[in-house]
Amino acid sequence: MSEITSIAPADVMDKVKQGAYLVDIRDVSSYQNHHIKNSERIDNDTLPNFLREANMDKPIIVCCYHGVSSISAAGFLAQQGFDEVYSVEGGFSAYALQHPEHCNSL
């Protein structure tokens, strides 16, 4: 199993530009109200399809509300075969405070 690494909000977009997946595990309403550009919302319903289509060799960054739930989700994704797995430090709350220009709503 790969190791889960924390990623600072400042480093998220660089990793995404290099090809990493950015997944948001927050609820639908929160995601629709505000989310990081280029992120994809996944949940228990969409996860099987995401895993079928995902390239496990690409890094994946997991974002939640405050950086707690994403650690567990990142561990699960590492168990599914992702080689490089990150959890956003401080979650969406920290990211949005530091980089509001990278956030939008649907």
PAFI-327169 format. One record per residue: residue number from 1; x, y, z of N, C-alpha, C in turn; residue in one letter. Coordinates in Angstrom, 3 decimals, always signed. Atoms other than C-alpha are relative to their C-alpha. Example, Ala and Ser with C-alpha at 12.3 -4.5 7.8 and 13.67 -1.06 7.14 Angstrom:
BEGIN
+-----+----------+----------+----------+----------+----------+----------+----------+----------+----------+------+
! pos !      n_x !      n_y !      n_z !     ca_x !     ca_y !     ca_z !      c_x !      c_y !      c_z ! code !
+-----+----------+----------+----------+----------+----------+----------+----------+----------+----------+------+
!   1 !   +0.890 !   -1.190 !   +0.000 !  +12.300 !   -4.500 !   +7.800 !   +0.900 !   +1.200 !   +0.000 !    A !
!   2 !   -0.820 !   -1.190 !   -0.060 !  +13.670 !   -1.060 !   +7.140 !   -0.770 !   +1.090 !   +0.730 !    S !
+-----+----------+----------+----------+----------+----------+----------+----------+----------+----------+------+
! end
This chain:
BEGIN
+-----+----------+----------+----------+----------+----------+----------+----------+----------+----------+------+
! pos !      n_x !      n_y !      n_z !     ca_x !     ca_y !     ca_z !      c_x !      c_y !      c_z ! code !
+-----+----------+----------+----------+----------+----------+----------+----------+----------+----------+------+
!   1 !   +0.839 !   -1.175 !   +0.000 !   +0.000 !   +0.000 !   +0.000 !   +0.883 !   +1.237 !   +0.000 !    M !
!   2 !   -0.771 !   -1.223 !   +0.043 !   +1.251 !   +3.464 !   -0.796 !   -0.254 !   +0.829 !   +1.258 !    S !
!   3 !   +0.090 !   -0.867 !   -1.166 !   +1.829 !   +6.054 !   +1.889 !   -0.857 !   +1.219 !   -0.324 !    E !
!   4 !   +0.819 !   -1.198 !   +0.161 !   -0.625 !   +8.916 !   +2.371 !   +0.874 !   +1.190 !   +0.367 !    I !
!   5 !   -0.803 !   -1.188 !   -0.226 !   +1.074 !  +12.296 !   +2.107 !   -0.918 !   +1.206 !   +0.104 !    T !
!   6 !   +0.730 !   -1.261 !   -0.074 !   -0.297 !  +15.625 !   +3.249 !   +0.557 !   +0.932 !   -1.062 !    S !
!   7 !   -0.433 !   -0.976 !   +0.991 !   -0.183 !  +18.314 !   +0.591 !   -0.521 !   +1.366 !   +0.419 !    I !
!   8 !   +0.374 !   -1.364 !   -0.369 !   -0.200 !  +22.023 !   +1.369 !   -0.890 !   +0.589 !   -1.089 !    A !
!   9 !   +0.846 !   -0.646 !   +1.007 !   -2.900 !  +24.090 !   -0.336 !   +0.810 !   +0.687 !   -1.105 !    P !
!  10 !   -0.838 !   -0.701 !   +0.979 !   -0.121 !  +26.045 !   -2.078 !   +0.541 !   -0.926 !   -1.082 !    A !
!  11 !   -0.592 !   +0.949 !   +0.947 !   +1.076 !  +22.864 !   -3.820 !   -1.023 !   -0.779 !   -0.827 !    D !
!  12 !   +1.047 !   +0.783 !   +0.657 !   -2.270 !  +21.455 !   -4.981 !   -0.038 !   +0.247 !   -1.509 !    V !
!  13 !   +0.150 !   -0.300 !   +1.435 !   -2.536 !  +23.243 !   -8.341 !   +1.214 !   -0.427 !   -0.815 !    M !
!  14 !   -1.190 !   +0.484 !   +0.719 !   +1.063 !  +22.420 !   -9.293 !   -0.132 !   -1.490 !   -0.292 !    D !
!  15 !   +0.157 !   +1.446 !   +0.164 !   +0.308 !  +18.743 !   -8.756 !   -1.099 !   -0.303 !   -1.021 !    K !
!  16 !   +1.088 !   +0.189 !   +0.972 !   -2.973 !  +19.031 !  -10.726 !   +0.511 !   +0.302 !   -1.411 !    V !
!  17 !   -0.565 !   -0.348 !   +1.319 !   -1.116 !  +20.738 !  -13.600 !   +0.921 !   -1.096 !   -0.522 !    K !
!  18 !   -0.856 !   +1.125 !   +0.387 !   +1.228 !  +17.737 !  -13.604 !   -0.807 !   -1.262 !   -0.299 !    Q !
!  19 !   +0.854 !   +1.120 !   +0.378 !   -1.766 !  +15.453 !  -14.155 !   -0.713 !   -0.729 !   +1.113 !    G !
!  20 !   +0.653 !   +0.680 !   -1.119 !   -3.026 !  +14.524 !  -10.690 !   -1.513 !   +0.174 !   -0.058 !    A !
!  21 !   +1.434 !   -0.116 !   -0.236 !   -6.681 !  +13.793 !  -10.057 !   -0.192 !   +0.853 !   +1.252 !    Y !
!  22 !   +0.381 !   -0.744 !   -1.186 !   -8.311 !  +16.174 !   -7.593 !   -1.443 !   -0.361 !   +0.296 !    L !
!  23 !   +1.353 !   +0.442 !   -0.342 !  -11.324 !  +14.639 !   -5.867 !   -0.455 !   +0.651 !   +1.295 !    V !
!  24 !   +0.636 !   -0.668 !   -1.128 !  -13.692 !  +16.289 !   -3.423 !   -1.025 !   -0.979 !   +0.565 !    D !
!  25 !   +0.896 !   +0.988 !   -0.606 !  -15.525 !  +14.030 !   -0.971 !   -1.084 !   +0.655 !   +0.863 !    I !
!  26 !   +1.039 !   -0.692 !   -0.763 !  -17.781 !  +16.691 !   +0.563 !   -1.381 !   -0.291 !   -0.585 !    R !
!  27 !   +1.367 !   +0.256 !   +0.466 !  -21.567 !  +16.541 !   +0.239 !   -0.316 !   +0.837 !   -1.245 !    D !
!  28 !   +0.389 !   -0.636 !   +1.263 !  -23.326 !  +17.617 !   -2.971 !   -0.219 !   +1.500 !   +0.165 !    V !
!  29 !   +0.329 !   -1.411 !   -0.200 !  -24.618 !  +20.914 !   -1.601 !   +1.249 !   +0.846 !   +0.220 !    S !
!  30 !   -1.245 !   -0.739 !   -0.258 !  -21.225 !  +22.025 !   -0.286 !   +0.821 !   +0.130 !   -1.270 !    S !
!  31 !   -0.754 !   -0.022 !   +1.254 !  -19.551 !  +21.075 !   -3.555 !   -0.626 !   +0.985 !   -0.988 !    Y !
!  32 !   +0.670 !   -0.904 !   +0.935 !  -22.164 !  +22.944 !   -5.596 !   +0.152 !   +1.459 !   +0.409 !    Q !
!  33 !   -0.161 !   -1.375 !   -0.475 !  -21.849 !  +26.042 !   -3.424 !   +1.388 !   +0.548 !   -0.291 !    N !
!  34 !   -1.374 !   -0.463 !   +0.181 !  -18.075 !  +26.218 !   -3.743 !   +0.939 !   -1.204 !   -0.041 !    H !
!  35 !   -0.966 !   +1.095 !   +0.099 !  -15.308 !  +23.883 !   -4.848 !   +1.248 !   +0.473 !   -0.739 !    H !
!  36 !   -1.242 !   -0.314 !   +0.691 !  -11.774 !  +23.879 !   -6.204 !   -0.187 !   -0.297 !   -1.482 !    I !
!  37 !   +0.086 !   +0.213 !   +1.450 !  -11.643 !  +24.319 !   -9.973 !   +0.723 !   -1.290 !   -0.368 !    K !
!  38 !   -0.547 !   +1.258 !   +0.528 !  -10.907 !  +21.081 !  -11.839 !   -0.142 !   -1.178 !   +0.956 !    N !
!  39 !   +0.212 !   +1.140 !   -0.896 !  -12.010 !  +18.942 !   -8.894 !   -1.214 !   -0.786 !   -0.473 !    S !
!  40 !   +1.125 !   +0.884 !   +0.310 !  -14.363 !  +16.017 !   -9.297 !   -0.564 !   -0.496 !   +1.318 !    E !
!  41 !   +0.631 !   +0.486 !   -1.226 !  -16.843 !  +15.156 !   -6.575 !   -0.246 !   -1.492 !   -0.129 !    R !
!  42 !   +0.288 !   +1.435 !   -0.033 !  -16.925 !  +11.495 !   -5.671 !   -0.651 !   -0.338 !   +1.338 !    I !
!  43 !   +0.648 !   +0.511 !   -1.204 !  -19.063 !   +9.619 !   -3.176 !   -0.188 !   -1.498 !   -0.177 !    D !
!  44 !   +0.185 !   +1.454 !   +0.077 !  -20.126 !   +6.042 !   -2.512 !   -0.710 !   -0.437 !   -1.280 !    N !
!  45 !   +0.719 !   +0.348 !   +1.222 !  -22.421 !   +6.112 !   -5.564 !   +0.864 !   +0.116 !   -1.251 !    D !
!  46 !   -0.821 !   -0.236 !   +1.198 !  -19.868 !   +7.456 !   -8.055 !   +1.370 !   -0.675 !   +0.070 !    T !
!  47 !   -1.328 !   +0.590 !   -0.188 !  -16.797 !   +5.739 !   -6.622 !   +0.278 !   -1.215 !   -0.892 !    L !
!  48 !   -0.309 !   +1.163 !   +0.842 !  -17.123 !   +2.390 !   -8.472 !   +0.343 !   +0.385 !   -1.450 !    P !
!  49 !   -0.271 !   -0.432 !   +1.368 !  -17.273 !   +4.116 !  -11.859 !   +1.325 !   +0.760 !   -0.080 !    N !
!  50 !   -1.265 !   -0.737 !   -0.029 !  -14.428 !   +6.469 !  -10.928 !   +1.177 !   -0.975 !   +0.023 !    F !
!  51 !   -1.095 !   +0.965 !   -0.122 !  -12.234 !   +3.526 !   -9.919 !   +0.187 !   -0.816 !   -1.279 !    L !
!  52 !   -0.099 !   +0.751 !   +1.263 !  -13.047 !   +1.619 !  -13.134 !   +0.743 !   +0.798 !   -1.067 !    R !
!  53 !   -0.557 !   -0.840 !   +1.053 !  -11.998 !   +4.566 !  -15.288 !   +1.331 !   +0.652 !   +0.360 !    E !
!  54 !   -1.196 !   -0.709 !   -0.454 !   -9.094 !   +5.900 !  -13.218 !   +1.287 !   -0.710 !   -0.411 !    A !
!  55 !   -1.359 !   +0.485 !   +0.233 !   -5.448 !   +5.519 !  -14.125 !   +0.694 !   +0.001 !   +1.362 !    N !
!  56 !   -0.567 !   +0.118 !   -1.343 !   -3.953 !   +4.240 !  -10.856 !   +1.441 !   +0.495 !   +0.076 !    M !
!  57 !   -1.373 !   -0.511 !   +0.014 !   -0.507 !   +5.450 !  -11.937 !   +0.047 !   +1.518 !   +0.174 !    D !
!  58 !   +0.050 !   -1.451 !   -0.193 !   -1.654 !   +9.078 !  -11.755 !   -0.148 !   +0.308 !   +1.485 !    K !
!  59 !   +0.214 !   -0.400 !   -1.392 !   -1.387 !  +10.860 !   -8.414 !   -1.454 !   +0.399 !   +0.213 !    P !
!  60 !   +1.353 !   -0.421 !   -0.345 !   -4.654 !  +11.569 !   -6.620 !   +0.053 !   +0.823 !   +1.285 !    I !
!  61 !   +0.074 !   -0.908 !   -1.141 !   -5.397 !  +14.413 !   -4.211 !   -1.440 !   -0.025 !   +0.498 !    I !
!  62 !   +1.330 !   +0.082 !   -0.593 !   -8.340 !  +14.089 !   -1.818 !   -0.236 !   +1.228 !   +0.871 !    V !
!  63 !   +0.375 !   -1.199 !   -0.746 !  -10.115 !  +17.130 !   -0.404 !   -1.325 !   -0.248 !   +0.715 !    C !
!  64 !   +1.249 !   +0.064 !   -0.766 !  -12.751 !  +17.219 !   +2.342 !   -0.232 !   +1.384 !   +0.608 !    C !
!  65 !   +0.294 !   -1.292 !   -0.622 !  -14.026 !  +19.973 !   +4.637 !   +1.227 !   +0.621 !   +0.684 !    Y !
!  66 !   -1.070 !   -0.549 !   -0.830 !  -11.128 !  +20.377 !   +7.072 !   +1.274 !   -0.846 !   +0.010 !    H !
!  67 !   -1.214 !   +0.804 !   +0.087 !   -8.563 !  +17.740 !   +6.132 !   +0.030 !   -1.224 !   +0.886 !    G !
!  68 !   +0.048 !   +1.171 !   -0.880 !   -9.708 !  +14.970 !   +8.474 !   -0.537 !   -1.218 !   -0.752 !    V !
!  69 !   +0.613 !   +1.117 !   +0.729 !  -12.048 !  +12.744 !   +6.426 !   +0.818 !   -0.402 !   -1.225 !    S !
!  70 !   -0.779 !   +0.307 !   +1.203 !   -9.755 !  +12.988 !   +3.422 !   +1.144 !   -0.965 !   +0.289 !    S !
!  71 !   -1.081 !   +0.940 !   -0.344 !   -7.059 !  +11.044 !   +5.284 !   -0.516 !   -1.433 !   -0.118 !    I !
!  72 !   +0.584 !   +1.344 !   +0.111 !   -9.345 !   +7.999 !   +5.590 !   -0.306 !   -0.347 !   -1.452 !    S !
!  73 !   +0.321 !   +0.234 !   +1.412 !  -10.546 !   +8.385 !   +2.003 !   +1.275 !   -0.241 !   -0.809 !    A !
!  74 !   -1.272 !   +0.188 !   +0.694 !   -6.957 !   +8.693 !   +0.805 !   +0.560 !   -1.400 !   +0.285 !    A !
!  75 !   -0.449 !   +1.353 !   -0.344 !   -6.085 !   +5.493 !   +2.677 !   -0.764 !   -1.051 !   -0.781 !    G !
!  76 !   +0.820 !   +0.925 !   +0.788 !   -8.966 !   +3.706 !   +0.986 !   +0.452 !   -0.011 !   -1.456 !    F !
!  77 !   -0.428 !   -0.066 !   +1.403 !   -7.856 !   +4.942 !   -2.449 !   +1.380 !   -0.630 !   -0.201 !    L !
!  78 !   -1.307 !   +0.666 !   +0.079 !   -4.305 !   +3.779 !   -1.742 !   -0.188 !   -1.516 !   -0.011 !    A !
!  79 !   +0.280 !   +1.438 !   -0.030 !   -5.709 !   +0.323 !   -0.924 !   -0.575 !   -0.488 !   -1.325 !    Q !
!  80 !   +0.575 !   +0.375 !   +1.296 !   -7.503 !   +0.357 !   -4.290 !   +1.052 !   -0.049 !   -1.104 !    Q !
!  81 !   -1.080 !   +0.124 !   +0.968 !   -4.161 !   +0.683 !   -6.075 !   +0.655 !   +1.282 !   -0.466 !    G !
!  82 !   -0.675 !   -1.237 !   +0.375 !   -3.276 !   +4.357 !   -6.441 !   +1.401 !   +0.007 !   +0.605 !    F !
!  83 !   -1.388 !   +0.006 !   -0.451 !   +0.499 !   +4.728 !   -6.195 !   +0.379 !   +1.234 !   +0.808 !    D !
!  84 !   -0.375 !   -1.277 !   -0.616 !   +0.656 !   +8.372 !   -5.108 !   -1.281 !   +0.686 !   +0.476 !    E !
!  85 !   +1.250 !   -0.476 !   -0.569 !   -2.064 !   +9.615 !   -2.730 !   +0.275 !   +1.139 !   +0.987 !    V !
!  86 !   -0.169 !   -1.187 !   -0.830 !   -2.397 !  +13.019 !   -1.060 !   -1.310 !   +0.376 !   +0.666 !    Y !
!  87 !   +1.132 !   -0.586 !   -0.717 !   -4.725 !  +14.611 !   +1.482 !   +0.310 !   +1.485 !   +0.177 !    S !
!  88 !   -0.220 !   -1.444 !   -0.100 !   -5.142 !  +18.393 !   +1.396 !   +0.007 !   +0.435 !   +1.461 !    V !
!  89 !   -0.126 !   -0.504 !   -1.372 !   -3.898 !  +19.927 !   +4.654 !   -1.048 !   +1.079 !   +0.248 !    E !
!  90 !   +1.015 !   -0.984 !   -0.335 !   -6.786 !  +21.811 !   +6.246 !   -1.239 !   -0.074 !   -0.868 !    G !
!  91 !   +1.153 !   +0.213 !   +0.855 !   -9.188 !  +20.619 !   +3.538 !   -0.392 !   +1.211 !   -0.829 !    G !
!  92 !   +0.501 !   -1.074 !   +0.849 !  -11.327 !  +22.875 !   +1.408 !   +0.026 !   +1.340 !   +0.731 !    F !
!  93 !   +0.015 !   -1.248 !   -0.770 !  -11.598 !  +25.453 !   +4.206 !   +1.330 !   +0.727 !   -0.108 !    S !
!  94 !   -1.333 !   -0.612 !   +0.089 !   -7.846 !  +26.081 !   +4.213 !   +0.322 !   +0.399 !   -1.431 !    A !
!  95 !   -0.295 !   -0.301 !   +1.404 !   -7.576 !  +25.904 !   +0.444 !   -0.720 !   +1.269 !   -0.454 !    Y !
!  96 !   +0.796 !   -1.147 !   +0.440 !  -10.382 !  +28.433 !   -0.152 !   +0.497 !   +1.305 !   +0.618 !    A !
!  97 !   -0.548 !   -1.207 !   -0.632 !   -8.867 !  +30.892 !   +2.338 !   +1.277 !   +0.460 !   -0.687 !    L !
!  98 !   -1.294 !   -0.326 !   +0.600 !   -5.459 !  +30.729 !   +0.666 !   -0.080 !   +0.257 !   -1.500 !    Q !
!  99 !   +0.071 !   -0.086 !   +1.465 !   -6.564 !  +30.435 !   -2.968 !   -1.433 !   +0.180 !   -0.493 !    H !
! 100 !   +1.382 !   -0.184 !   +0.450 !  -10.056 !  +31.872 !   -3.512 !   -0.117 !   +0.130 !   -1.515 !    P !
! 101 !   +0.021 !   -0.150 !   +1.465 !   -9.122 !  +32.541 !   -7.136 !   -0.112 !   -1.346 !   -0.710 !    E !
! 102 !   +0.088 !   +1.339 !   +0.597 !   -9.038 !  +28.758 !   -7.748 !   -1.300 !   -0.702 !   +0.356 !    H !
! 103 !   +1.255 !   +0.612 !   -0.439 !  -12.517 !  +28.159 !   -6.348 !   -1.159 !   +0.596 !   -0.764 !    C !
! 104 !   +1.202 !   -0.478 !   +0.679 !  -15.884 !  +28.414 !   -8.028 !   -1.210 !   -0.796 !   +0.436 !    N !
! 105 !   +1.227 !   +0.735 !   -0.280 !  -19.464 !  +27.270 !   -7.818 !   -0.599 !   -0.465 !   -1.308 !    S !
! 106 !   +0.630 !   +0.546 !   +1.214 !  -21.549 !  +25.266 !  -10.256 !   -1.084 !   +0.915 !   -0.493 !    L !
+-----+----------+----------+----------+----------+----------+----------+----------+----------+----------+------+
! end
